[in-house]
Each structure stands twice: as structure tokens, then as C-alpha cells.
Amino acid sequence: MKRILYLSNAVIPTEASRSLSIMRVCQALTDAGHRVMLSAIAPSKKHDDPVSYYGLRGGFSIQCDYFNRLFYNNVTCWYLLGGLIHAWKTRSLFRSFKPDLVYSRLTILELAFVPRKIPIIFEMHSLGALGQKWWRRIVFRWITRCKNIRRIIVTTNILADLLKKEFPNIEIVIARLSAEPPIEIASGDLDNFRENNLLGSFKQNVGYTGFLDTYGLRGTDIICQAAAQMPNVGFHIVGGDPAAVEHWKNYAEEWNNHGNIFFYGYRNPAEMPFFLNVLDVVLAPLQYRPNKRAPVGQNMSPLKLPQYMGYAQAIVASDLSAHREVLEHKKTALLVQHNDVDAWVSSIQSLLDSPQTRQKFGEAAYNAYAAEFTPEQRIKKILEGI
């Protein structure tokens, strides 16, 4: 058993997928028998219990510090001062918790006070500071030289290849994102959920579960436009804060007067198994948006796909490099041009028309999940040899 301190500057709890990903790692490390402490940022002085918010089992300690916005804000974080403030606040944990290992994500100067002797595993889902302003690149490289970073964890082959060129002396390990094992739901409970929670009265239902933005990176506009062409199918979007939901409701009304698209806002992750069991087809319409931090596309760590696969869902997903590393076209999913609405409509309809194909894809997706995407398998890859 190791004593593992997870350092992050993510705000927890929030709906952001990166916060859920961090909490899932803490849960998986705990389930593997380790003693875990998470240090992150609190959204307010009074906030929901993170374990309940994310529908997890818990068993690990959490220190979410709230910082006055005068000292910890977008400006101070951009110039790394926020990270230094957080590092100063958490330095006492090395005396009280006495970690054997530090796990870290979304940090730079938060690692400033980590003792040199303590090994660090650093997780990256993009180039991070390497794709930002020159002073952030310099500080990040200083951290990698001056601290005991033993291993960098990535979720895609593409990012691994990029980082191997940048850090030839640090081990790069690919550990794809995982999802909690599927839970069994009694048929009566599922019928009750369908009757009381699923909006509309459509025989066939398609859905998306996950974070919503307001600039279209996650393809919510594609879903709205596809729904306009499929008036006899219910489209269900589960996730999003009130502002994002209102934004896309207004957008949907411009495209669609069929009354077949429904927004649920943020729901506790514990409800996701119910939604996934009442949907016929699930969607992952991430859009291709490269930038300096993510030259092959933003948000290319597909958090929702392992959960879709674990629940043996028939999936239609954008044909992107990161998705191709997880899904196989016409075997575990249908992959379509990310911005071709007609192709999305055609692919969704083909699955709705063929229960046999949906079942075949779902079974193949579940087998792929069981082979590579469970939390136990991910943690084993992350810690192996440390």
C-alpha cells in the first residue's frame, strides 16, 4: 500500500469533465488498496460533498481549499501566481500526510514545494504549458528537471509520441481513460426511471451525456441539427450548467420545431447508468479544433467513450484520431465526419433501423471495455514498476 497525494488545481466539485476524471483516479487508487489524499480548489466556501456530487464510493481524503478571488483568479493563475499560492497552502500536507508518491495533473508551480526525494507521476491530456506562453514553458521545464518526475501518463498514442520528443529522459506511459464498471439495474427500476425521468414519448431515443460548452467543441450544434432532420426520434442531452443549457435550448429552437430535443442539465453521475440503459444510440460528436496545446485537437481524451462502451451501447462518434484509438469503425461504433450533419443523421438512422447491428456493436464495445478500459487496468498501468 502506498500513501498517494494527488495534487491538482482543478475546481472540485464542478461539472467539468476534468474534475470528474481526477475524482475517478482517486477512487481507483483507493479501490486498489492505496491511501489517497486529494488536494484541489473549492468552488466556494460552502460546497457540495465531492464524493456524493460525483456518485462515487469514496474512502479517500479530500482537501479542497477555497481561495479569495482577489488572490486566486484567472489573472494570477495565468501568470502562475495562483499555482504558487496553492503550493504554499498545501506544503503542510507533506508533513501531515507523509506521501510515498505524488500524483499530479493540471499543475505547474503547485509542485514547487514537493520534496525532491518524493517521486511524481504527472498526467497530461494535452501539451499543456508546452503549448502556452514562453514563461509557462520555462517554468514547466524547470519543474521537470528539478523535481523527481518519474513518469508522465497520457491517454493517447499521439500525445505520447509528441511528449517523447520533448522529454526523452522521462518515461511516457499510455493509460487510456477508464469508466466505473457497469451496474445492474432491475427491470422495474428501469421502467420507473423511463416513465418518470425520460422526457417525451418517443419509441426510439438517442442521447449524449457529458459536459456542455457554449462554443460547439462538443458538437451540441450537430445534435440539434440532426434532431431537426429526425422528427420521430427523441434526442436527449444530459449535462451542462444552466447557462450552457439555456444557450443550446435557444439554438435548438432556431433549428427545430418538432419538440424532440430535451435538455436535462447536470445530473448526478449515479443517474448515468439509467439514462444509458434507456437510450437506443449514444453520441460522441466532438469537433476537430486544433490549437498550440492540442495540435491534433482539443479535448482529445474521450472520457465518455469508456462509459458508453461499458454499458454496451451502440455508438456514433466523430471520426477523430483520439476516437480511432478507442473505437473501431463498423465494429464497436460508427465513425463519421465530425461536422457532416447528413452523415450523422444517416449513421444514427442506420443503427435505429437495425436492432441486430446495435446489439452487435454494443457487445463488441463492451468486450473492448472489459479488455482495456476498467479502472483496475488503468491504475495497474499507471503504477506498474513505481
C-alpha positions in Angstrom: 0.0 0.0 0.0 1.3 3.5 -0.9 0.3 6.8 0.6 -0.5 8.9 -2.5 -1.1 12.6 -2.6 -2.9 13.8 -5.6 -2.1 17.5 -6.3 -4.3 19.4 -8.8 -5.5 22.9 -9.3 -8.8 21.7 -10.7 -12.0 23.1 -9.1 -13.8 20.3 -7.3 -16.7 19.7 -7.3 -17.8 21.1 -10.7 -19.4 19.6 -13.7 -16.2 19.9 -15.7 -15.1 16.5 -17.1 -11.5 17.0 -15.9 -12.7 17.2 -12.3 -14.7 14.0 -12.7 -11.6 12.4 -14.3 -9.5 13.4 -11.3 -12.0 12.0 -8.8 -12.2 8.8 -10.7 -8.5 8.3 -10.4 -8.6 8.9 -6.7 -11.4 6.3 -6.4 -9.5 3.8 -8.5 -6.3 4.3 -6.5 -8.3 3.8 -3.3 -10.0 0.7 -4.7 -6.5 -0.7 -5.5 -5.7 -0.6 -1.8 -3.8 2.7 -1.5 -4.3 5.5 1.0 -5.2 8.6 -1.0 -5.4 12.3 -0.3 -6.7 14.8 -2.9 -5.7 18.5 -2.8 -7.7 20.7 -5.2 -9.6 24.0 -5.3 -13.0 24.5 -3.8 -15.6 26.4 -5.9 -16.9 28.3 -2.8 -16.6 28.4 1.0 -19.7 26.2 1.1 -19.9 23.5 -1.5 -21.3 20.0 -2.1 -19.5 17.0 -0.8 -17.4 15.9 -3.9 -17.9 12.2 -3.3 -21.7 12.5 -3.3 -21.6 15.0 -6.1 -19.9 12.6 -8.4 -21.7 9.5 -7.2 -18.6 7.7 -6.1 -17.9 5.4 -3.1 -15.2 7.4 -1.5 -12.7 6.1 1.0 -10.1 8.8 0.2 -9.4 12.1 1.9 -10.1 15.4 0.2 -8.7 18.9 1.0 -10.4 21.4 -1.3 -9.1 24.8 -0.3 -11.1 28.0 -1.1 -9.1 31.0 -2.1 -10.2 34.6 -2.1 -10.7 35.6 -5.7 -8.6 38.7 -5.1 -5.5 36.4 -4.8 -6.6 33.4 -6.8 -8.2 34.2 -10.2 -7.8 33.9 -13.9 -5.1 36.6 -14.0 -3.0 35.2 -11.1 -3.3 31.6 -12.4 -2.3 32.7 -15.9 0.9 34.2 -14.5 1.4 31.1 -12.3 0.9 33.1 -9.1 -2.2 31.1 -8.4 -0.2 27.9 -8.6 2.4 29.3 -6.2 -0.4 30.3 -3.7 -1.8 26.8 -3.9 1.6 25.2 -3.5 2.2 27.3 -0.3 -1.2 26.3 1.0 -0.6 22.6 0.5 3.0 22.3 1.7 1.9 21.2 5.2 0.5 18.0 3.7 4.0 16.7 3.2 4.4 16.8 7.0 1.0 15.6 8.0 0.2 13.0 5.3 3.8 12.0 4.5 3.1 10.7 1.0 5.2 8.0 -0.7 4.1 9.3 -4.1 2.7 12.4 -5.6 0.2 12.1 -8.5 -0.4 15.4 -10.3 -2.5 16.8 -13.1 -3.2 20.4 -14.2 -0.3 21.8 -12.2 2.9 23.7 -12.7 4.1 25.7 -9.7 1.7 23.7 -7.5 4.7 21.2 -7.5 7.2 23.8 -6.2 7.3 22.5 -2.6 7.2 18.8 -3.3 10.4 17.3 -1.7 12.9 16.2 -4.3 13.0 12.7 -2.9 9.3 12.0 -3.5 8.6 10.5 -6.9 5.9 12.3 -9.0 3.6 10.8 -11.6 2.4 13.6 -13.9 -0.8 13.1 -16.1 -1.2 15.2 -19.3 -4.2 15.2 -21.7 -2.6 17.8 -23.9 0.7 19.6 -24.3 -0.4 21.9 -21.5 2.2 24.5 -20.7 4.3 23.4 -23.6 1.8 25.0 -25.9 1.4 28.2 -23.9 3.4 31.4 -23.3 7.1 31.2 -23.1 7.3 31.8 -19.3 4.9 28.9 -18.6 7.0 26.6 -20.8 10.2 27.7 -19.0 8.7 27.1 -15.6 7.3 23.7 -16.6 10.6 22.5 -17.9 12.2 23.7 -14.7 9.8 21.6 -12.7 10.5 18.6 -14.9 14.3 19.0 -14.3 14.2 19.9 -10.6 11.5 17.6 -9.3 11.5 13.8 -9.3 9.1 13.2 -12.1 9.3 9.5 -12.7 6.6 9.1 -15.3 4.2 11.0 -17.5 0.8 9.5 -18.1 -1.0 10.2 -21.3 -4.3 8.8 -22.8 -3.4 8.7 -26.5 -0.7 7.4 -28.7 -0.5 10.7 -30.5 0.3 12.7 -27.3 2.8 10.0 -26.2 4.7 10.5 -29.5 4.8 14.3 -29.1 6.0 14.1 -25.4 8.7 11.5 -26.1 10.4 14.1 -28.3 10.1 16.7 -25.6 11.1 14.6 -22.6 13.4 11.8 -23.9 14.6 11.0 -20.3 11.2 10.7 -18.7 9.1 7.5 -19.1 5.9 8.1 -21.1 3.1 5.6 -20.3 -0.2 5.4 -22.2 -3.1 4.7 -19.8 -6.4 5.3 -21.5 -9.2 6.8 -19.6 -11.5 4.3 -17.9 -15.0 4.2 -16.5 -16.6 2.6 -13.5 -17.9 -0.9 -14.1 -21.5 -1.1 -15.2 -24.1 -1.7 -12.6 -27.1 -4.0 -12.9 -30.5 -2.2 -12.8 -33.7 -4.2 -12.1 -36.2 -4.0 -14.9 -38.8 -2.5 -12.7 -36.5 0.3 -11.6 -35.6 1.0 -15.2 -39.2 1.1 -16.2 -39.9 3.5 -13.4 -37.0 5.7 -14.5 -38.1 5.7 -18.1 -41.7 6.7 -17.1 -40.7 9.4 -14.6 -37.5 10.9 -16.0 -37.2 10.4 -19.7 -38.8 13.3 -21.4 -41.1 12.9 -24.4 -42.9 9.8 -25.6 -40.7 8.6 -28.5 -40.3 4.9 -29.4 -36.7 5.5 -30.3 -34.3 7.6 -28.3 -30.8 8.9 -28.9 -28.6 10.7 -26.4 -25.5 12.5 -25.3 -24.2 12.5 -21.7 -21.4 14.8 -20.6 -20.1 18.4 -20.3 -21.6 21.2 -22.4 -19.7 24.2 -23.6 -21.2 27.2 -25.4 -18.8 27.3 -28.4 -19.6 24.0 -30.1 -16.5 22.0 -29.3 -18.5 19.1 -28.1 -20.8 19.1 -31.0 -24.1 20.1 -29.4 -24.9 22.1 -32.5 -24.5 18.9 -34.6 -27.0 17.1 -32.3 -29.5 19.9 -32.6 -29.3 20.0 -36.4 -29.5 16.2 -36.6 -32.6 16.2 -34.4 -34.3 18.7 -36.8 -34.0 16.1 -39.6 -35.3 13.2 -37.4 -38.7 14.4 -36.0 -39.8 10.9 -35.0 -36.7 10.3 -32.7 -36.2 11.7 -29.2 -32.9 13.4 -28.6 -31.7 13.7 -25.0 -28.8 15.8 -23.8 -27.7 15.1 -20.3 -25.3 17.6 -18.8 -24.5 21.3 -18.7 -24.7 24.1 -16.3 -27.8 26.4 -16.5 -26.1 28.9 -18.8 -24.9 26.3 -21.3 -28.3 24.6 -21.3 -30.1 27.9 -21.9 -27.7 28.7 -24.7 -28.4 25.4 -26.5 -32.1 25.5 -25.9 -32.2 28.8 -27.7 -30.0 27.4 -30.5 -32.2 24.3 -30.8 -35.4 26.4 -31.2 -33.9 28.1 -34.2 -33.3 24.8 -35.9 -36.1 22.6 -34.7 -39.9 23.0 -34.1 -40.5 19.2 -33.7 -40.3 19.2 -29.9 -38.0 16.2 -30.0 -34.9 17.5 -28.3 -34.7 17.5 -24.5 -32.1 19.1 -22.1 -31.7 17.7 -18.6 -28.8 19.8 -17.3 -26.3 18.4 -14.9 -27.3 15.1 -13.3 -25.5 13.1 -10.6 -23.2 10.5 -12.3 -25.1 7.9 -10.3 -28.0 8.5 -12.7 -26.0 7.9 -15.9 -26.5 4.1 -15.9 -30.3 4.7 -16.0 -30.0 7.1 -18.9 -27.6 4.8 -20.8 -30.0 1.9 -20.4 -33.0 3.6 -21.9 -31.2 5.1 -24.9 -31.0 3.2 -28.2 -28.0 5.1 -29.6 -25.4 7.3 -27.9 -23.4 10.1 -29.5 -19.9 11.5 -29.2 -19.8 14.4 -31.6 -16.6 16.1 -30.5 -15.4 18.6 -33.1 -12.0 19.0 -34.6 -10.4 22.1 -33.0 -6.6 22.1 -33.0 -4.5 24.7 -31.1 -1.0 25.0 -29.8 -1.7 23.0 -26.7 -3.5 20.3 -28.6 -2.2 20.2 -32.2 -4.3 17.2 -33.1 -7.5 18.7 -31.5 -8.8 20.0 -28.2 -10.3 17.7 -25.5 -8.9 14.6 -27.2 -9.2 12.5 -24.1 -12.6 10.9 -24.7 -13.9 10.5 -21.1 -17.4 9.4 -22.1 -16.5 6.7 -24.5 -15.4 4.1 -21.9 -18.7 4.5 -20.1 -20.7 4.2 -23.3 -18.7 1.0 -24.0 -19.1 -0.4 -20.5 -22.9 -0.2 -20.9 -22.8 -2.0 -24.3 -24.1 1.0 -26.2 -24.4 1.5 -29.9 -22.2 4.5 -30.5 -21.9 7.1 -33.3 -18.8 9.2 -32.8 -16.7 11.8 -34.7 -14.0 10.3 -36.9 -11.1 11.8 -35.0 -7.7 10.4 -34.2 -8.3 10.1 -30.5 -11.6 8.3 -31.1 -9.9 5.9 -33.6 -7.6 4.8 -30.8 -10.6 3.7 -28.7 -13.2 2.7 -31.3 -13.1 0.6 -34.4 -15.4 1.7 -37.3 -18.2 -0.7 -38.0 -17.1 -3.0 -35.2 -17.5 -1.1 -31.9 -19.1 2.1 -33.3 -19.8 4.1 -36.4 -17.3 6.9 -37.0 -18.5 9.8 -39.1 -17.1 13.1 -40.4 -17.3 15.4 -37.3 -19.1 18.3 -39.0 -21.2 16.4 -41.6 -24.8 16.6 -40.2 -26.2 14.5 -43.1 -23.6 11.7 -42.2 -24.7 11.9 -38.6 -28.3 11.5 -39.5 -27.6 8.6 -41.8 -25.5 6.8 -39.3 -27.9 7.2 -36.4 -30.8 6.1 -38.6 -29.0 3.0 -39.8 -28.5 1.9 -36.2 -32.1 2.7 -35.2 -33.3 0.6 -38.2 -31.2 -2.5 -37.1 -31.5 -3.8 -33.6 -29.2 -6.6 -34.6 -26.5 -4.2 -35.5 -27.0 -2.2 -32.3 -26.6 -5.4 -30.3 -23.5 -6.5 -32.3 -21.8 -3.1 -31.8 -22.8 -3.0 -28.2 -21.4 -6.4 -27.4 -18.1 -5.6 -29.2 -17.8 -2.3 -27.4 -18.4 -4.0 -24.0 -15.7 -6.6 -24.8 -13.3 -3.8 -25.7 -14.1 -2.1 -22.4 -13.6 -5.2 -20.4 -10.2 -5.8 -22.1 -8.7 -2.4 -21.7 -10.8 0.3 -20.1 -11.6 -0.7 -16.5 -10.3 1.4 -13.6 -8.2 -1.5 -12.3 -6.4 -1.9 -15.6 -5.7 1.8 -15.8 -4.3 2.0 -12.3 -2.1 -1.0 -12.9 -0.5 0.7 -15.9 -0.1 3.9 -14.1 1.7 2.4 -11.1 3.5 -0.6 -12.6 7.1 -0.6 -11.6 6.9 2.5 -9.3 
